[in-house]
Amino acid sequence: MARKFIVGGNWKCNGTTEEVKKIVTLLNEAEVPSEDVVEVVVSPPFVFLPVVKSLLRSDFHVAAQNCWVRKGGAFTGEVSAEMLVNLSIPWVILGHSERRAILNESNDFVGDKVAYALSQGLKVIACIGETLEQRESGSTVAVVAAQTKAIADKISNWDNVVLAYEPVWAIGTGKVATPAQAQEVHFELRKWLKDNVGAEVAASTRIMYGGSVNGANCKELASQADVDGFLVGGASLKPEFIDIIKSATVKKNA
Ligand SMILES: O=C(CO)COP(=O)(O)O
């Protein structure tokens, strides 16, 4: 089954109202392949979601960067999945390594979050990835498999899930995974899905790559068989994000 290329821009904890409006203008004026070829999702900080949603072209979509693990209530500082749905925010990024590492989100907690967000009707970009230490000790595949299992154990429908493989050592470091390194892990993840969830889910679930993707390295990464898109941090705040969106055509012409 054809997996539509997907490019996400994770703006992380960046931006002022003025800067956010500038990025939206840049996106709105860009000439990019049609929605049939590439799905574009941008993820501003919570406070800017309404303004971005209201100004952004209708063929691009918005994502929150996180949400609370269960139904909202007395959880000071949290934002619930219900609130995102109420604001017609279709997507949420969950399990980003910055939240796993800095805010101690465990595999189980991320699995619960994914399950709850899906139950409320959100689409989820679920992030996984190994640290440098884990890669150097040869446990990359075991680590990403355990992270994926914690999600798989809690959900029964993968239709609204996209995996984002983001090796921690490549995030914000300028040290991008080589196309072969990315392809190897994406292949193993798809195999894990096939062996543990099912052949159909393995064939249809998109796996994005994230970690120092930029306008110069995106085409070669996009040409890898199991790379179905990108989750972009730093470069999603710059004009080169448009070039990354355009790299979807590498797939179309493959
Ligand atoms: O964490 C990332 C996207 O979620 C990747 O960040 P960079 O593209 O800045 O390395």
The ligand as an SDF file (V2000), in Angstrom:
LIG
                    3D

 10  9  0  0  0  0  0  0  0  0999 V2000
   13.6540   16.7570   17.3430 O   0  0  0  0  0  0  0  0  0  0  0  0
   13.5090   16.9400   16.1500 C   0  0  0  0  0  0  0  0  0  0  0  0
   12.1700   16.9790   15.5540 C   0  0  0  0  0  0  0  0  0  0  0  0
   11.1880   16.5370   16.4390 O   0  0  0  0  0  0  0  0  0  0  0  0
   14.6550   17.1420   15.2520 C   0  0  0  0  0  0  0  0  0  0  0  0
   15.2730   18.3270   15.5900 O   0  0  0  0  0  0  0  0  0  0  0  0
   16.4260   18.9270   14.6150 P   0  0  0  0  0  0  0  0  0  0  0  0
   15.8740   18.8590   13.2250 O   0  0  0  0  0  0  0  0  0  0  0  0
   16.6210   20.3360   15.1160 O   0  0  0  0  0  0  0  0  0  0  0  0
   17.6170   18.0600   14.8020 O   0  0  0  0  0  0  0  0  0  0  0  0
  1  2  2  0
  2  3  1  0
  2  5  1  0
  3  4  1  0
  5  6  1  0
  6  7  1  0
  7  8  2  0
  7  9  1  0
  7 10  1  0
M  END
$$$$
